[in-house]
Amino acid sequence: MTSVESAEPVDFFRTAHGRFSQMVEAGRGHPGLIPALASEAFDLFEGNVTLQTEGLQVLACHKGCPACCCIRVTATAPEIFLLADYIRRVDATEAGAQLHLPGRIAEADEVACGLASEPRMAAQCFCPLMVRDSCIIHPVRPLACRGHASFDKMACIDAAAGREVDVPLSEPHAVMRSLVQNALQSALRVHGYAWRAYELIHGLHLALQMPDGAQRWLRGEDALEEALIRDTDWNGLAAAFDGLVGDGAGAPA
């Protein structure tokens, strides 16, 4: 796993931004860029969140607990295209074909498209990638899933059931998720790639319907724009990235 020595958030962001930027420069337009960026993001998160959570209480999250899997999940384009490729490969196997994940995703998208977390939970719109309480895509799950970690299973269950409770979440997980994801987005933006975040299930539905979606993204198109998260101030975030990176390394939003 990859770790960054500095514990200062701004220094971490700049270092991670630099790593992603170098990867984009070296792999521009190459199909291998997508899995490489996603893998680096996941390794940065896992390696550093372990350091940041030393001494904290044990998480309540474990295999077979889907309590939080009905909230809205957002992801970057590299994460979504990596997942789409993973799902296609699962679907191509005999066992995977029986799961029919593309169909499950399409059905879930029809129900939950455009919904925020609260209405999703109220309607019990659980993630279609959960099968018999197991996450089918767990090895390549997005940063948003990795960064949502709870210390209280019952609080999660109550929240998913619509009861008003305060779920004790791990702050280091949430902060590390934001730092890694934002550093990736900042680097993509500097190099002219579609860099914003998308609703995961709608984005996956689109990507699975576009055999050339990843290639279009690699050419600089925003192939997932239809799934764009609309309630984020993207111009404000772009300005924040420019301020953090410094040295005139920003790019137009």
Residue pairs with C-beta under 8 A, 6 or more apart in sequence:
1 43
1 46
1 47
1 50
2 40
2 43
2 44
2 47
2 48
3 44
3 47
3 48
3 51
4 12
4 15
4 16
4 44
4 48
6 12
6 15
7 52
9 175
9 179
10 244
12 48
12 179
12 183
13 179
13 182
13 183
13 186
13 244
14 183
14 244
14 245
14 246
16 44
16 179
16 180
16 183
16 184
17 183
17 186
17 187
17 244
17 245
18 187
19 40
19 44
19 183
20 37
20 40
20 41
20 183
20 184
20 186
20 187
20 188
21 187
21 190
21 191
23 33
23 36
23 37
23 40
23 187
24 33
24 37
24 187
24 188
24 191
24 193
25 191
27 33
27 36
28 191
29 218
29 219
30 218
31 214
31 215
31 218
33 78
33 218
34 78
34 81
34 82
34 85
34 214
34 217
34 218
35 78
35 82
35 85
37 78
37 184
38 78
38 79
38 82
38 140
41 78
41 79
41 143
41 180
41 181
41 184
42 140
42 143
42 146
44 180
44 183
45 143
45 146
45 147
45 176
45 177
45 180
46 146
48 176
48 180
49 146
49 147
49 172
49 173
49 176
52 172
52 175
52 176
53 170
53 172
53 173
56 170
56 172
57 151
58 151
59 149
59 150
59 151
59 170
60 150
60 151
60 152
60 153
60 156
61 149
61 150
61 153
63 134
63 135
64 133
64 134
65 133
65 153
65 156
66 126
66 127
66 130
66 133
66 135
67 150
67 153
67 156
67 157
67 159
67 160
68 148
68 150
68 156
68 159
68 160
69 126
69 127
69 130
69 135
70 117
70 120
70 121
70 124
70 125
70 126
70 127
70 160
71 117
71 120
71 121
71 148
72 115
72 116
72 117
72 120
72 199
72 200
73 127
73 142
73 144
73 145
73 199
73 200
73 201
74 144
74 197
74 198
74 199
74 200
74 229
75 83
75 142
75 143
75 144
75 197
75 198
75 200
75 203
76 142
76 143
76 181
76 184
76 185
76 188
76 195
76 196
76 197
76 198
77 188
77 193
77 194
77 195
77 198
77 203
77 217
77 223
77 224
78 184
78 188
79 142
79 143
80 142
80 198
80 200
80 203
80 204
80 207
80 224
81 207
81 213
81 214
81 217
82 140
83 137
83 140
83 142
83 200
83 204
83 207
84 204
84 207
84 208
84 213
84 214
85 214
86 137
86 139
86 140
87 101
87 102
87 105
87 137
87 204
87 208
88 208
89 96
90 96
90 99
90 101
90 136
91 97
91 99
91 100
91 101
91 102
99 131
99 136
101 128
101 129
101 136
102 208
104 128
104 129
105 128
105 129
105 201
105 204
105 205
105 208
106 205
107 128
108 125
108 127
108 128
108 201
109 201
109 202
109 204
109 205
111 123
111 125
112 120
112 123
112 125
112 201
113 199
113 201
113 202
114 199
114 202
115 123
115 125
116 231
121 159
121 160
121 161
121 162
122 162
124 160
127 135
127 201
128 201
129 135
129 136
129 137
130 136
135 141
135 145
142 200
143 177
143 180
143 181
144 177
144 181
144 200
146 173
146 177
147 173
147 174
147 176
147 177
147 178
148 169
148 173
148 174
148 177
149 169
149 170
149 173
149 174
150 156
150 167
150 168
150 169
150 170
151 168
151 169
151 170
152 167
152 168
155 165
155 166
155 167
155 168
156 167
158 165
159 165
159 167
181 197
182 237
182 241
185 195
185 196
185 197
185 237
185 241
186 195
186 241
186 244
186 245
188 194
188 195
189 195
189 238
189 241
189 250
189 251
189 253
190 245
190 249
190 250
190 251
191 251
192 220
192 251
193 217
193 220
194 217
194 220
194 221
194 222
194 223
194 224
194 225
196 222
196 228
196 229
196 232
196 234
197 228
197 229
197 232
198 224
198 227
198 228
198 229
199 227
199 229
202 226
202 227
203 224
203 227
205 227
206 213
206 223
206 224
206 226
206 227
207 213
207 214
207 223
207 224
210 216
210 223
213 223
213 224
214 223
216 223
217 223
217 224
222 228
234 253
235 253
238 250
238 253
241 250
242 249
242 250
